[in-house]
Amino acid sequence: MPIVDHNELPETPWRPNVKKWDVTRSGDGTTSSSLSQFSVQAGAGAPLHEHESDEFIVVLAGAIEARLGDDVREVGPDSTVVVPPHVPHGFTSTGPDAAKILAFFPIADPFDHTTFLEGGPPSVG
C-alpha cells in the first residue's frame, strides 16, 4: 500500500509563484489517476483552459477566484470546484496568503489532454 508523505515530495516546476508537488507519480501504483498539491501565491494561478477529463480542485487553505465557463466565484477552504470535461476554467489565488490546493484527475498525464484558451501550458517537469 503506497503511503505518500507530502513533506518528502520533490517540487515540480510549474508557473511563476506557483509551487507544485505530484502526489501520484509513474511507478508508484497510482498511474491511472493524477493528484497534485499546489501552493499558489496571491495573483498567480492558471489561465483559461479545458481538459478532456473531469478535474476536482480542492481548496485546503487560502482562497481562489475560480472561473468555470462564464461563472466566477470566490472559493475558500473546505470547498471543491468540480470541473466537467471540456468546460473552460481557470483560477487565481486571491491572497493575502498563498492558497493551498489539491488537483485531482481520474486519468494519468492530464496535461497531455489539455487545450489552453488563454496563455500557454505550464513548464511541466
C-alpha positions as a printed Julia matrix, in Angstrom:
125×3 Matrix{Float64}:
   0.0    0.0     0.0
   1.69   3.23   -1.11
   1.65   5.93    1.58
   2.86   9.29    0.31
   4.41  11.72    2.78
   3.74  15.11    1.18
   6.69  16.58    3.08
   9.05  14.31    1.13
   7.75  15.08   -2.37
  10.12  16.8    -4.82
   8.83  20.09   -6.22
   7.84  20.01   -9.9
   8.49  23.18  -11.98
   5.17  24.77  -12.87
   4.37  28.5   -13.19
   5.82  31.67  -11.62
   4.66  31.98   -7.99
   3.11  28.51   -8.06
   4.76  25.56   -6.32
   3.64  22.06   -7.35
   4.2   18.62   -5.9
   2.99  15.5    -7.72
   1.46  13.1    -5.21
   0.93  10.4    -7.83
   3.94   9.53   -9.91
   4.78   6.96  -12.54
   5.82   3.69  -10.95
   4.1    4.19   -7.58
   0.99   2.12   -8.33
  -1.33   5.11   -8.9
  -0.63   5.83  -12.53
  -4.26   5.6   -13.7
  -5.06   8.91  -11.95
  -3.32  12.17  -11.12
  -3.17  14.09   -7.83
  -1.02  17.16   -7.26
  -0.66  19.62   -4.4
  -0.09  23.33   -5.09
   0.87  26.45   -3.17
  -0.33  29.46   -5.18
   0.81  32.96   -4.25
  -1.67  35.86   -4.43
  -2.28  36.92   -8.04
  -0.92  33.68   -9.52
  -2.92  30.77  -10.9
  -3.87  29.01  -14.11
  -5.13  30.69  -17.3
  -8.34  29.66  -19.03
  -8.08  26.1   -20.34
 -10.06  22.86  -20.66
  -9.36  19.17  -20.2
 -10.72  16.01  -21.81
 -11.49  14.63  -18.32
 -13.05  15.82  -15.09
 -10.93  17.87  -12.69
 -11.52  18.39   -8.98
  -9.82  21.39   -7.35
  -9.88  21.14   -3.55
  -9.11  24.34   -1.63
  -7.37  23.42    1.62
  -6.27  26.91    2.75
  -6.48  30.46    1.46
  -8.87  31.37   -1.34
  -9.07  31.34   -5.13
 -11.23  33.12   -7.65
 -12.42  30.25   -9.81
 -13.78  30.72  -13.33
 -15.92  27.9   -14.68
 -17.42  28.8   -18.04
 -18.98  32.25  -17.52
 -19.36  31.76  -13.76
 -16.75  33.41  -11.49
 -16.78  32.75   -7.75
 -14.6   33.13   -4.68
 -13.81  29.68   -3.28
 -12.42  29.23    0.22
 -11.15  26.38    2.38
 -13.04  23.11    2.65
 -14.58  23.58   -0.81
 -14.13  21.72   -4.08
 -14.53  23.09   -7.6
 -15.92  20.31   -9.8
 -14.92  20.85  -13.43
 -16.66  18.68  -16.04
 -14.78  17.64  -19.21
 -14.38  20.3   -21.93
 -15.56  23.19  -19.71
 -13.26  26.25  -19.89
 -11.89  27.1   -16.46
  -9.05  28.84  -14.64
  -8.28  30.29  -11.25
  -6.3   32.97   -9.41
  -5.21  32.98   -5.78
  -6.79  35.99   -4.1
  -4.42  36.22   -1.11
  -3.18  37.69    1.04
  -1.68  34.28    1.92
  -0.9   31.56   -0.58
  -3.76  29.24   -1.47
  -3.07  25.57   -0.79
  -4.98  23.35   -3.22
  -5.15  19.78   -4.49
  -5.95  18.99   -8.12
  -7.29  15.53   -8.95
  -7.86  13.99  -12.39
  -9.24  10.48  -12.99
  -6.59   9.98  -15.71
  -2.8    9.95  -15.76
  -0.97  12.79  -17.53
  -3.97  15.15  -17.76
  -1.96  17.94  -19.35
  -1.38  15.72  -22.39
  -5.16  16.13  -22.85
  -5.5   19.89  -22.21
  -6.25  22.82  -24.51
  -5.14  26.3   -23.38
  -7.57  29.04  -24.37
  -5.57  31.88  -22.79
  -1.87  31.82  -22.03
   0.14  28.68  -22.53
   0.98  25.4   -20.88
   2.99  25.31  -17.65
   6.62  24.26  -17.51
   5.77  20.69  -16.6
   8.83  18.94  -15.22
